[in-house]
């Protein structure tokens, strides 16, 4: 077992961003499949990790948008909505598997149209999908030293696309899980889940988080949901981490075996696990992660820049 007190902060930042990308990319081929289809193919999480689908691991919109969040934090030191939207628009590649609603909003961003009105109107009351939570991990890292600020900045990072309170809170809870994981040396399940559930405003999150603290059998992980709604995926990802805090492989493998929104749930779970464990991603997966313009090497550099930006704001007390 890795001694967490020996981990550098930078290795946790890198573990988080790469953990997110590998979870996303490994989950992507299974997106939308029922759990039965996947468990017919793989006996358990380890089997899936040891025998991934052949070919390069190509990440999707989850990682693409998290990159935009990290880039804007590196540049501004906090969430600046204008800069964030600029990064989302500059990075937008429709073939990364954006959801239909996100496409409409992002294409408006690219064209300079009123994307906020679209975000509010596309779904009545705004989206409570997991699109804000899937990209929020860099906020959790950046503000890991200040939970109050982390909570506020996570909200700001959600707003360009998500105005529904449950969509926003899903991002806040996920960011906090990443922040806590990245500062924890010895994982204490009760403490971890109590910290998270105490911070929640809605029973939709605090209730399942309290139940997740009691989870001990992987077969019950599915009870937390596998959907695209933030309320049926954010706690699932956190619970997958809580079940196997010392294993990145089991965390993302179990998330993918649930079926449904596999890429996003594995991305979120992988980000938390990587923030806690640092360099814990199996080499055969890491070596297969795409490494072009914004691939593996870019993510490593971005993690290091984000870490420097984090250290800057902690020194200046911003
Ligand atoms: Mg995706």
py3Dmol code that shows the C-alpha trace and the ligand (Angstrom):
import py3Dmol

protein = """\
ATOM      1  CA  UNK A   1       0.000   0.000   0.000  1.00  0.00           C
ATOM      2  CA  UNK A   2       1.303   3.476  -0.844  1.00  0.00           C
ATOM      3  CA  UNK A   3       2.130   5.658   2.147  1.00  0.00           C
ATOM      4  CA  UNK A   4       0.063   8.787   1.381  1.00  0.00           C
ATOM      5  CA  UNK A   5       2.285  10.995   3.524  1.00  0.00           C
ATOM      6  CA  UNK A   6       5.039  10.370   0.939  1.00  0.00           C
ATOM      7  CA  UNK A   7       2.926  11.570  -1.971  1.00  0.00           C
ATOM      8  CA  UNK A   8       3.657  14.978  -3.417  1.00  0.00           C
ATOM      9  CA  UNK A   9       0.727  17.301  -4.015  1.00  0.00           C
ATOM     10  CA  UNK A  10       1.686  17.358  -7.680  1.00  0.00           C
ATOM     11  CA  UNK A  11       1.421  13.569  -7.983  1.00  0.00           C
ATOM     12  CA  UNK A  12      -2.129  13.775  -6.624  1.00  0.00           C
ATOM     13  CA  UNK A  13      -3.061  16.470  -9.146  1.00  0.00           C
ATOM     14  CA  UNK A  14      -1.633  14.286 -11.901  1.00  0.00           C
ATOM     15  CA  UNK A  15      -3.349  11.166 -10.513  1.00  0.00           C
ATOM     16  CA  UNK A  16      -6.654  13.030 -10.514  1.00  0.00           C
ATOM     17  CA  UNK A  17      -6.544  14.338 -14.092  1.00  0.00           C
ATOM     18  CA  UNK A  18      -5.151  11.110 -15.545  1.00  0.00           C
ATOM     19  CA  UNK A  19      -7.518   9.077 -13.364  1.00  0.00           C
ATOM     20  CA  UNK A  20     -10.424  11.058 -14.776  1.00  0.00           C
ATOM     21  CA  UNK A  21      -9.264  10.627 -18.379  1.00  0.00           C
ATOM     22  CA  UNK A  22      -8.564   6.884 -18.109  1.00  0.00           C
ATOM     23  CA  UNK A  23     -11.885   6.241 -16.325  1.00  0.00           C
ATOM     24  CA  UNK A  24     -13.706   8.242 -18.985  1.00  0.00           C
ATOM     25  CA  UNK A  25     -11.911   6.543 -21.890  1.00  0.00           C
ATOM     26  CA  UNK A  26     -12.255   3.020 -20.513  1.00  0.00           C
ATOM     27  CA  UNK A  27     -15.923   3.589 -19.699  1.00  0.00           C
ATOM     28  CA  UNK A  28     -16.728   5.103 -23.108  1.00  0.00           C
ATOM     29  CA  UNK A  29     -17.142   1.867 -25.145  1.00  0.00           C
ATOM     30  CA  UNK A  30     -19.743   0.658 -22.610  1.00  0.00           C
ATOM     31  CA  UNK A  31     -21.812   3.853 -22.441  1.00  0.00           C
ATOM     32  CA  UNK A  32     -25.553   3.199 -22.558  1.00  0.00           C
ATOM     33  CA  UNK A  33     -25.231  -0.569 -22.187  1.00  0.00           C
ATOM     34  CA  UNK A  34     -27.225  -2.396 -19.524  1.00  0.00           C
ATOM     35  CA  UNK A  35     -25.156  -3.868 -16.667  1.00  0.00           C
ATOM     36  CA  UNK A  36     -26.110  -7.416 -17.724  1.00  0.00           C
ATOM     37  CA  UNK A  37     -24.419  -7.004 -21.101  1.00  0.00           C
ATOM     38  CA  UNK A  38     -21.159  -5.977 -19.445  1.00  0.00           C
ATOM     39  CA  UNK A  39     -21.173  -8.550 -16.652  1.00  0.00           C
ATOM     40  CA  UNK A  40     -21.794 -11.278 -19.247  1.00  0.00           C
ATOM     41  CA  UNK A  41     -18.470 -10.247 -20.790  1.00  0.00           C
ATOM     42  CA  UNK A  42     -16.463  -9.632 -17.598  1.00  0.00           C
ATOM     43  CA  UNK A  43     -16.511 -11.592 -14.330  1.00  0.00           C
ATOM     44  CA  UNK A  44     -15.533  -8.625 -12.167  1.00  0.00           C
ATOM     45  CA  UNK A  45     -13.708  -5.296 -12.109  1.00  0.00           C
ATOM     46  CA  UNK A  46     -10.268  -6.903 -12.242  1.00  0.00           C
ATOM     47  CA  UNK A  47     -11.246  -8.914 -15.316  1.00  0.00           C
ATOM     48  CA  UNK A  48     -12.346  -5.735 -17.087  1.00  0.00           C
ATOM     49  CA  UNK A  49      -9.157  -3.885 -16.138  1.00  0.00           C
ATOM     50  CA  UNK A  50      -6.929  -6.761 -17.259  1.00  0.00           C
ATOM     51  CA  UNK A  51      -8.783  -7.263 -20.528  1.00  0.00           C
ATOM     52  CA  UNK A  52      -9.867  -3.823 -21.742  1.00  0.00           C
ATOM     53  CA  UNK A  53     -11.366  -3.425 -25.224  1.00  0.00           C
ATOM     54  CA  UNK A  54      -8.522  -3.363 -27.759  1.00  0.00           C
ATOM     55  CA  UNK A  55      -7.134  -0.143 -29.177  1.00  0.00           C
ATOM     56  CA  UNK A  56      -6.263   3.295 -27.942  1.00  0.00           C
ATOM     57  CA  UNK A  57      -8.075   4.768 -24.948  1.00  0.00           C
ATOM     58  CA  UNK A  58      -9.842   7.789 -26.388  1.00  0.00           C
ATOM     59  CA  UNK A  59     -11.466  10.095 -23.859  1.00  0.00           C
ATOM     60  CA  UNK A  60     -14.793  11.883 -24.296  1.00  0.00           C
ATOM     61  CA  UNK A  61     -16.497  15.185 -23.436  1.00  0.00           C
ATOM     62  CA  UNK A  62     -15.985  14.638 -19.699  1.00  0.00           C
ATOM     63  CA  UNK A  63     -12.202  14.964 -19.925  1.00  0.00           C
ATOM     64  CA  UNK A  64     -12.414  17.548 -22.693  1.00  0.00           C
ATOM     65  CA  UNK A  65     -14.473  19.870 -20.502  1.00  0.00           C
ATOM     66  CA  UNK A  66     -12.405  19.175 -17.371  1.00  0.00           C
ATOM     67  CA  UNK A  67      -9.385  20.311 -19.402  1.00  0.00           C
ATOM     68  CA  UNK A  68     -11.206  23.590 -20.084  1.00  0.00           C
ATOM     69  CA  UNK A  69     -11.924  24.051 -16.365  1.00  0.00           C
ATOM     70  CA  UNK A  70      -8.274  23.364 -15.465  1.00  0.00           C
ATOM     71  CA  UNK A  71      -6.961  25.672 -18.199  1.00  0.00           C
ATOM     72  CA  UNK A  72      -9.159  28.538 -17.049  1.00  0.00           C
ATOM     73  CA  UNK A  73      -8.087  28.037 -13.403  1.00  0.00           C
ATOM     74  CA  UNK A  74      -4.424  28.070 -14.441  1.00  0.00           C
ATOM     75  CA  UNK A  75      -4.974  31.322 -16.298  1.00  0.00           C
ATOM     76  CA  UNK A  76      -7.214  33.179 -13.823  1.00  0.00           C
ATOM     77  CA  UNK A  77      -6.574  31.547 -10.422  1.00  0.00           C
ATOM     78  CA  UNK A  78     -10.327  31.137  -9.938  1.00  0.00           C
ATOM     79  CA  UNK A  79     -13.435  30.525 -12.036  1.00  0.00           C
ATOM     80  CA  UNK A  80     -13.943  33.358 -14.462  1.00  0.00           C
ATOM     81  CA  UNK A  81     -17.036  32.585 -16.485  1.00  0.00           C
ATOM     82  CA  UNK A  82     -15.918  34.414 -19.617  1.00  0.00           C
ATOM     83  CA  UNK A  83     -12.599  32.611 -19.715  1.00  0.00           C
ATOM     84  CA  UNK A  84     -14.228  29.277 -18.872  1.00  0.00           C
ATOM     85  CA  UNK A  85     -16.688  29.563 -21.765  1.00  0.00           C
ATOM     86  CA  UNK A  86     -13.841  30.618 -24.047  1.00  0.00           C
ATOM     87  CA  UNK A  87     -11.960  27.420 -23.142  1.00  0.00           C
ATOM     88  CA  UNK A  88     -15.074  25.227 -23.568  1.00  0.00           C
ATOM     89  CA  UNK A  89     -15.670  26.737 -27.008  1.00  0.00           C
ATOM     90  CA  UNK A  90     -12.000  26.501 -28.091  1.00  0.00           C
ATOM     91  CA  UNK A  91     -11.777  22.831 -27.047  1.00  0.00           C
ATOM     92  CA  UNK A  92     -15.170  21.773 -28.408  1.00  0.00           C
ATOM     93  CA  UNK A  93     -14.978  18.709 -30.621  1.00  0.00           C
ATOM     94  CA  UNK A  94     -18.471  17.319 -31.293  1.00  0.00           C
ATOM     95  CA  UNK A  95     -17.069  13.824 -31.874  1.00  0.00           C
ATOM     96  CA  UNK A  96     -16.110  13.627 -28.192  1.00  0.00           C
ATOM     97  CA  UNK A  97     -19.656  12.442 -27.456  1.00  0.00           C
ATOM     98  CA  UNK A  98     -21.316  15.509 -25.985  1.00  0.00           C
ATOM     99  CA  UNK A  99     -24.946  15.028 -24.934  1.00  0.00           C
ATOM    100  CA  UNK A 100     -27.662  16.583 -27.098  1.00  0.00           C
ATOM    101  CA  UNK A 101     -28.367  19.396 -24.605  1.00  0.00           C
ATOM    102  CA  UNK A 102     -24.691  20.203 -24.096  1.00  0.00           C
ATOM    103  CA  UNK A 103     -24.177  20.343 -27.868  1.00  0.00           C
ATOM    104  CA  UNK A 104     -26.830  23.020 -28.261  1.00  0.00           C
ATOM    105  CA  UNK A 105     -25.328  25.125 -25.464  1.00  0.00           C
ATOM    106  CA  UNK A 106     -21.700  24.666 -26.562  1.00  0.00           C
ATOM    107  CA  UNK A 107     -22.422  25.376 -30.207  1.00  0.00           C
ATOM    108  CA  UNK A 108     -24.056  28.631 -29.074  1.00  0.00           C
ATOM    109  CA  UNK A 109     -20.886  29.373 -27.088  1.00  0.00           C
ATOM    110  CA  UNK A 110     -18.746  28.705 -30.170  1.00  0.00           C
ATOM    111  CA  UNK A 111     -20.950  31.002 -32.302  1.00  0.00           C
ATOM    112  CA  UNK A 112     -21.095  33.724 -29.632  1.00  0.00           C
ATOM    113  CA  UNK A 113     -24.866  33.357 -29.157  1.00  0.00           C
ATOM    114  CA  UNK A 114     -26.721  33.566 -25.806  1.00  0.00           C
ATOM    115  CA  UNK A 115     -25.753  30.163 -24.406  1.00  0.00           C
ATOM    116  CA  UNK A 116     -27.026  30.928 -20.909  1.00  0.00           C
ATOM    117  CA  UNK A 117     -30.604  31.380 -22.064  1.00  0.00           C
ATOM    118  CA  UNK A 118     -30.333  28.080 -23.924  1.00  0.00           C
ATOM    119  CA  UNK A 119     -28.892  26.361 -20.860  1.00  0.00           C
ATOM    120  CA  UNK A 120     -31.816  27.600 -18.789  1.00  0.00           C
ATOM    121  CA  UNK A 121     -34.493  26.793 -21.372  1.00  0.00           C
ATOM    122  CA  UNK A 122     -33.334  23.532 -22.860  1.00  0.00           C
ATOM    123  CA  UNK A 123     -34.640  21.725 -19.794  1.00  0.00           C
ATOM    124  CA  UNK A 124     -37.342  23.362 -17.639  1.00  0.00           C
ATOM    125  CA  UNK A 125     -35.522  24.974 -14.691  1.00  0.00           C
ATOM    126  CA  UNK A 126     -32.146  24.107 -16.189  1.00  0.00           C
ATOM    127  CA  UNK A 127     -30.283  20.854 -16.485  1.00  0.00           C
ATOM    128  CA  UNK A 128     -29.755  18.601 -13.518  1.00  0.00           C
ATOM    129  CA  UNK A 129     -27.647  16.252 -15.580  1.00  0.00           C
ATOM    130  CA  UNK A 130     -24.162  15.289 -14.447  1.00  0.00           C
ATOM    131  CA  UNK A 131     -22.429  17.517 -17.027  1.00  0.00           C
ATOM    132  CA  UNK A 132     -21.215  20.034 -14.439  1.00  0.00           C
ATOM    133  CA  UNK A 133     -20.022  17.319 -12.029  1.00  0.00           C
ATOM    134  CA  UNK A 134     -18.135  15.366 -14.693  1.00  0.00           C
ATOM    135  CA  UNK A 135     -15.808  18.307 -15.386  1.00  0.00           C
ATOM    136  CA  UNK A 136     -15.436  19.807 -11.904  1.00  0.00           C
ATOM    137  CA  UNK A 137     -12.498  17.805 -10.493  1.00  0.00           C
ATOM    138  CA  UNK A 138      -9.895  20.556 -11.187  1.00  0.00           C
ATOM    139  CA  UNK A 139     -11.932  22.910  -8.959  1.00  0.00           C
ATOM    140  CA  UNK A 140     -11.702  20.357  -6.140  1.00  0.00           C
ATOM    141  CA  UNK A 141      -7.912  20.262  -6.520  1.00  0.00           C
ATOM    142  CA  UNK A 142      -7.428  24.005  -6.835  1.00  0.00           C
ATOM    143  CA  UNK A 143      -9.441  24.870  -3.711  1.00  0.00           C
ATOM    144  CA  UNK A 144      -8.617  21.767  -1.651  1.00  0.00           C
ATOM    145  CA  UNK A 145      -7.339  24.048   1.132  1.00  0.00           C
ATOM    146  CA  UNK A 146     -10.595  25.984   1.552  1.00  0.00           C
ATOM    147  CA  UNK A 147     -13.894  24.072   1.466  1.00  0.00           C
ATOM    148  CA  UNK A 148     -16.049  27.199   1.547  1.00  0.00           C
ATOM    149  CA  UNK A 149     -14.301  28.642  -1.486  1.00  0.00           C
ATOM    150  CA  UNK A 150     -14.314  25.231  -3.187  1.00  0.00           C
ATOM    151  CA  UNK A 151     -18.102  25.064  -2.794  1.00  0.00           C
ATOM    152  CA  UNK A 152     -18.563  28.566  -4.273  1.00  0.00           C
ATOM    153  CA  UNK A 153     -16.164  28.047  -7.152  1.00  0.00           C
ATOM    154  CA  UNK A 154     -17.748  24.684  -8.050  1.00  0.00           C
ATOM    155  CA  UNK A 155     -21.068  26.499  -8.348  1.00  0.00           C
ATOM    156  CA  UNK A 156     -19.548  29.110 -10.646  1.00  0.00           C
ATOM    157  CA  UNK A 157     -18.001  26.389 -12.797  1.00  0.00           C
ATOM    158  CA  UNK A 158     -21.433  24.778 -13.275  1.00  0.00           C
ATOM    159  CA  UNK A 159     -23.391  27.913 -14.203  1.00  0.00           C
ATOM    160  CA  UNK A 160     -22.497  28.290 -17.902  1.00  0.00           C
ATOM    161  CA  UNK A 161     -24.429  25.090 -18.642  1.00  0.00           C
ATOM    162  CA  UNK A 162     -26.254  24.063 -15.446  1.00  0.00           C
ATOM    163  CA  UNK A 163     -28.653  26.316 -13.576  1.00  0.00           C
ATOM    164  CA  UNK A 164     -30.781  23.676 -11.826  1.00  0.00           C
ATOM    165  CA  UNK A 165     -29.881  23.510  -8.104  1.00  0.00           C
ATOM    166  CA  UNK A 166     -29.390  19.726  -8.239  1.00  0.00           C
ATOM    167  CA  UNK A 167     -27.097  19.977 -11.271  1.00  0.00           C
ATOM    168  CA  UNK A 168     -25.063  22.621  -9.426  1.00  0.00           C
ATOM    169  CA  UNK A 169     -25.005  20.752  -6.123  1.00  0.00           C
ATOM    170  CA  UNK A 170     -23.873  17.557  -7.859  1.00  0.00           C
ATOM    171  CA  UNK A 171     -20.817  19.463  -9.074  1.00  0.00           C
ATOM    172  CA  UNK A 172     -20.210  20.903  -5.614  1.00  0.00           C
ATOM    173  CA  UNK A 173     -20.375  17.485  -3.939  1.00  0.00           C
ATOM    174  CA  UNK A 174     -18.041  15.906  -6.492  1.00  0.00           C
ATOM    175  CA  UNK A 175     -15.546  18.771  -6.207  1.00  0.00           C
ATOM    176  CA  UNK A 176     -15.572  18.430  -2.442  1.00  0.00           C
ATOM    177  CA  UNK A 177     -14.995  14.671  -2.684  1.00  0.00           C
ATOM    178  CA  UNK A 178     -11.943  15.340  -4.892  1.00  0.00           C
ATOM    179  CA  UNK A 179     -10.706  18.090  -2.563  1.00  0.00           C
ATOM    180  CA  UNK A 180     -10.994  15.929   0.543  1.00  0.00           C
ATOM    181  CA  UNK A 181      -9.476  12.876  -1.182  1.00  0.00           C
ATOM    182  CA  UNK A 182      -6.514  14.974  -2.305  1.00  0.00           C
ATOM    183  CA  UNK A 183      -5.773  16.124   1.253  1.00  0.00           C
ATOM    184  CA  UNK A 184      -6.410  12.803   3.026  1.00  0.00           C
ATOM    185  CA  UNK A 185      -3.490  10.708   4.233  1.00  0.00           C
ATOM    186  CA  UNK A 186      -5.413   7.813   5.799  1.00  0.00           C
ATOM    187  CA  UNK A 187      -8.900   7.213   4.485  1.00  0.00           C
ATOM    188  CA  UNK A 188     -11.618   7.030   7.133  1.00  0.00           C
ATOM    189  CA  UNK A 189     -14.920   6.030   5.546  1.00  0.00           C
ATOM    190  CA  UNK A 190     -17.220   7.521   8.198  1.00  0.00           C
ATOM    191  CA  UNK A 191     -15.339  10.773   8.350  1.00  0.00           C
ATOM    192  CA  UNK A 192     -15.210  11.088   4.553  1.00  0.00           C
ATOM    193  CA  UNK A 193     -18.932  10.548   4.025  1.00  0.00           C
ATOM    194  CA  UNK A 194     -19.964  12.637   7.058  1.00  0.00           C
ATOM    195  CA  UNK A 195     -17.887  15.551   5.783  1.00  0.00           C
ATOM    196  CA  UNK A 196     -19.629  15.326   2.431  1.00  0.00           C
ATOM    197  CA  UNK A 197     -23.195  14.774   3.616  1.00  0.00           C
ATOM    198  CA  UNK A 198     -22.971  17.557   6.232  1.00  0.00           C
ATOM    199  CA  UNK A 199     -22.132  20.048   3.528  1.00  0.00           C
ATOM    200  CA  UNK A 200     -25.119  19.185   1.289  1.00  0.00           C
ATOM    201  CA  UNK A 201     -28.187  21.362   0.993  1.00  0.00           C
ATOM    202  CA  UNK A 202     -30.437  18.682  -0.489  1.00  0.00           C
ATOM    203  CA  UNK A 203     -31.646  15.373   0.835  1.00  0.00           C
ATOM    204  CA  UNK A 204     -31.177  14.059  -2.709  1.00  0.00           C
ATOM    205  CA  UNK A 205     -27.444  14.044  -1.944  1.00  0.00           C
ATOM    206  CA  UNK A 206     -27.122  13.884   1.835  1.00  0.00           C
ATOM    207  CA  UNK A 207     -29.380  10.807   2.151  1.00  0.00           C
ATOM    208  CA  UNK A 208     -27.541   8.602  -0.387  1.00  0.00           C
ATOM    209  CA  UNK A 209     -24.153   9.819   0.928  1.00  0.00           C
ATOM    210  CA  UNK A 210     -25.086   8.616   4.411  1.00  0.00           C
ATOM    211  CA  UNK A 211     -26.148   5.273   2.963  1.00  0.00           C
ATOM    212  CA  UNK A 212     -22.928   5.060   0.932  1.00  0.00           C
ATOM    213  CA  UNK A 213     -20.940   5.244   4.181  1.00  0.00           C
ATOM    214  CA  UNK A 214     -22.503   1.889   5.124  1.00  0.00           C
ATOM    215  CA  UNK A 215     -21.914   0.231   1.754  1.00  0.00           C
ATOM    216  CA  UNK A 216     -19.798  -2.895   2.023  1.00  0.00           C
ATOM    217  CA  UNK A 217     -21.009  -5.148  -0.788  1.00  0.00           C
ATOM    218  CA  UNK A 218     -20.240  -4.157  -4.382  1.00  0.00           C
ATOM    219  CA  UNK A 219     -23.517  -5.755  -5.495  1.00  0.00           C
ATOM    220  CA  UNK A 220     -25.346  -2.886  -3.767  1.00  0.00           C
ATOM    221  CA  UNK A 221     -23.447  -0.169  -5.623  1.00  0.00           C
ATOM    222  CA  UNK A 222     -26.132  -0.236  -8.340  1.00  0.00           C
ATOM    223  CA  UNK A 223     -28.687   1.070  -5.813  1.00  0.00           C
ATOM    224  CA  UNK A 224     -27.123   4.520  -6.184  1.00  0.00           C
ATOM    225  CA  UNK A 225     -28.027   4.687  -9.867  1.00  0.00           C
ATOM    226  CA  UNK A 226     -26.228   4.746 -13.218  1.00  0.00           C
ATOM    227  CA  UNK A 227     -28.065   7.522 -15.030  1.00  0.00           C
ATOM    228  CA  UNK A 228     -27.168  10.838 -16.596  1.00  0.00           C
ATOM    229  CA  UNK A 229     -28.934  12.802 -13.843  1.00  0.00           C
ATOM    230  CA  UNK A 230     -26.493  14.185 -11.288  1.00  0.00           C
ATOM    231  CA  UNK A 231     -28.656  12.658  -8.550  1.00  0.00           C
ATOM    232  CA  UNK A 232     -28.241   9.169  -9.976  1.00  0.00           C
ATOM    233  CA  UNK A 233     -24.530   9.252 -10.762  1.00  0.00           C
ATOM    234  CA  UNK A 234     -22.517  11.613  -8.534  1.00  0.00           C
ATOM    235  CA  UNK A 235     -23.032   9.651  -5.317  1.00  0.00           C
ATOM    236  CA  UNK A 236     -22.562   6.407  -7.272  1.00  0.00           C
ATOM    237  CA  UNK A 237     -19.075   7.535  -8.290  1.00  0.00           C
ATOM    238  CA  UNK A 238     -18.214   8.635  -4.753  1.00  0.00           C
ATOM    239  CA  UNK A 239     -19.552   5.336  -3.377  1.00  0.00           C
ATOM    240  CA  UNK A 240     -17.427   3.357  -5.865  1.00  0.00           C
ATOM    241  CA  UNK A 241     -14.361   5.132  -4.499  1.00  0.00           C
ATOM    242  CA  UNK A 242     -15.476   4.642  -0.883  1.00  0.00           C
ATOM    243  CA  UNK A 243     -15.847   0.918  -1.490  1.00  0.00           C
ATOM    244  CA  UNK A 244     -12.272   0.475  -2.811  1.00  0.00           C
ATOM    245  CA  UNK A 245     -10.249   3.482  -1.634  1.00  0.00           C
ATOM    246  CA  UNK A 246      -6.940   1.633  -2.081  1.00  0.00           C
ATOM    247  CA  UNK A 247      -7.564   0.444  -5.619  1.00  0.00           C
ATOM    248  CA  UNK A 248      -7.955   2.666  -8.667  1.00  0.00           C
ATOM    249  CA  UNK A 249      -8.680  -0.407 -10.798  1.00  0.00           C
ATOM    250  CA  UNK A 250     -11.527  -1.650  -8.644  1.00  0.00           C
ATOM    251  CA  UNK A 251     -12.982   1.833  -8.301  1.00  0.00           C
ATOM    252  CA  UNK A 252     -13.331   2.472 -12.019  1.00  0.00           C
ATOM    253  CA  UNK A 253     -13.963  -1.187 -12.904  1.00  0.00           C
ATOM    254  CA  UNK A 254     -16.917  -1.394 -10.519  1.00  0.00           C
ATOM    255  CA  UNK A 255     -18.256   1.922 -11.833  1.00  0.00           C
ATOM    256  CA  UNK A 256     -18.179   0.639 -15.432  1.00  0.00           C
ATOM    257  CA  UNK A 257     -19.779  -2.709 -14.580  1.00  0.00           C
ATOM    258  CA  UNK A 258     -22.916  -0.800 -13.521  1.00  0.00           C
ATOM    259  CA  UNK A 259     -23.659   0.045 -17.156  1.00  0.00           C
ATOM    260  CA  UNK A 260     -25.567   3.220 -18.081  1.00  0.00           C
ATOM    261  CA  UNK A 261     -23.506   6.411 -18.032  1.00  0.00           C
ATOM    262  CA  UNK A 262     -20.278   4.433 -17.679  1.00  0.00           C
ATOM    263  CA  UNK A 263     -17.819   7.006 -19.004  1.00  0.00           C
ATOM    264  CA  UNK A 264     -19.002   9.796 -16.737  1.00  0.00           C
ATOM    265  CA  UNK A 265     -19.370   7.684 -13.599  1.00  0.00           C
ATOM    266  CA  UNK A 266     -15.922   6.132 -14.131  1.00  0.00           C
ATOM    267  CA  UNK A 267     -14.456   9.575 -14.908  1.00  0.00           C
ATOM    268  CA  UNK A 268     -15.803  11.015 -11.646  1.00  0.00           C
ATOM    269  CA  UNK A 269     -14.809   7.959  -9.598  1.00  0.00           C
ATOM    270  CA  UNK A 270     -11.385   7.858 -11.266  1.00  0.00           C
ATOM    271  CA  UNK A 271     -10.762  11.529 -10.489  1.00  0.00           C
ATOM    272  CA  UNK A 272     -11.445  11.012  -6.769  1.00  0.00           C
ATOM    273  CA  UNK A 273      -9.388   7.824  -6.639  1.00  0.00           C
ATOM    274  CA  UNK A 274      -6.446   9.427  -8.456  1.00  0.00           C
ATOM    275  CA  UNK A 275      -6.580  12.464  -6.148  1.00  0.00           C
ATOM    276  CA  UNK A 276      -6.230  10.125  -3.172  1.00  0.00           C
ATOM    277  CA  UNK A 277      -3.802   7.544  -4.539  1.00  0.00           C
ATOM    278  CA  UNK A 278      -1.630   9.651  -6.855  1.00  0.00           C
ATOM    279  CA  UNK A 279       0.252   7.383  -9.280  1.00  0.00           C
ATOM    280  CA  UNK A 280      -2.000   4.318  -9.108  1.00  0.00           C
ATOM    281  CA  UNK A 281      -3.207   3.825 -12.659  1.00  0.00           C
ATOM    282  CA  UNK A 282      -2.071   0.536 -14.209  1.00  0.00           C
ATOM    283  CA  UNK A 283       0.652   1.106 -16.794  1.00  0.00           C
ATOM    284  CA  UNK A 284      -1.027  -0.856 -19.557  1.00  0.00           C
ATOM    285  CA  UNK A 285      -3.980   1.566 -19.388  1.00  0.00           C
ATOM    286  CA  UNK A 286      -1.893   4.706 -19.060  1.00  0.00           C
ATOM    287  CA  UNK A 287       0.286   3.716 -22.021  1.00  0.00           C
ATOM    288  CA  UNK A 288      -2.835   3.262 -24.108  1.00  0.00           C
ATOM    289  CA  UNK A 289      -4.294   6.664 -23.287  1.00  0.00           C
ATOM    290  CA  UNK A 290      -4.324   8.896 -26.362  1.00  0.00           C
ATOM    291  CA  UNK A 291      -1.312  11.184 -26.472  1.00  0.00           C
ATOM    292  CA  UNK A 292      -1.919  13.749 -29.201  1.00  0.00           C
ATOM    293  CA  UNK A 293      -2.548  17.507 -28.739  1.00  0.00           C
ATOM    294  CA  UNK A 294      -4.481  17.281 -25.475  1.00  0.00           C
ATOM    295  CA  UNK A 295      -3.671  13.701 -24.508  1.00  0.00           C
ATOM    296  CA  UNK A 296      -1.601  12.113 -21.767  1.00  0.00           C
ATOM    297  CA  UNK A 297       1.444  14.399 -21.939  1.00  0.00           C
ATOM    298  CA  UNK A 298      -0.757  17.479 -22.100  1.00  0.00           C
ATOM    299  CA  UNK A 299      -2.734  16.299 -19.052  1.00  0.00           C
ATOM    300  CA  UNK A 300       0.483  15.719 -17.085  1.00  0.00           C
ATOM    301  CA  UNK A 301       1.703  19.226 -17.896  1.00  0.00           C
ATOM    302  CA  UNK A 302      -1.707  20.715 -17.126  1.00  0.00           C
ATOM    303  CA  UNK A 303      -1.758  18.952 -13.725  1.00  0.00           C
ATOM    304  CA  UNK A 304       1.630  20.412 -12.925  1.00  0.00           C
ATOM    305  CA  UNK A 305       0.509  23.926 -13.961  1.00  0.00           C
ATOM    306  CA  UNK A 306      -2.686  23.573 -11.925  1.00  0.00           C
ATOM    307  CA  UNK A 307      -0.626  22.516  -8.927  1.00  0.00           C
ATOM    308  CA  UNK A 308       1.580  25.597  -9.321  1.00  0.00           C
ATOM    309  CA  UNK A 309      -1.546  27.791  -9.572  1.00  0.00           C
ATOM    310  CA  UNK A 310      -2.910  26.144  -6.412  1.00  0.00           C
ATOM    311  CA  UNK A 311       0.328  26.768  -4.545  1.00  0.00           C
ATOM    312  CA  UNK A 312       0.289  30.376  -5.674  1.00  0.00           C
ATOM    313  CA  UNK A 313      -3.184  31.066  -4.271  1.00  0.00           C
ATOM    314  CA  UNK A 314      -2.405  29.292  -0.996  1.00  0.00           C
ATOM    315  CA  UNK A 315       0.731  31.417  -0.567  1.00  0.00           C
ATOM    316  CA  UNK A 316      -0.943  34.698  -1.384  1.00  0.00           C
ATOM    317  CA  UNK A 317      -3.988  33.742   0.702  1.00  0.00           C
ATOM    318  CA  UNK A 318      -6.472  34.513  -2.082  1.00  0.00           C
TER     319      UNK A 318
END
"""
ligand_1 = """\
1
MG
Mg -18.733 11.368 -22.027
"""
view = py3Dmol.view(width=600, height=400)
view.addModel(protein, "pdb")
view.setStyle({"model": 0}, {"cartoon": {"style": "trace"}})
view.addModel(ligand_1, "xyz")
view.setStyle({"model": 1}, {"stick": {}})
view.zoomTo()
view.show()
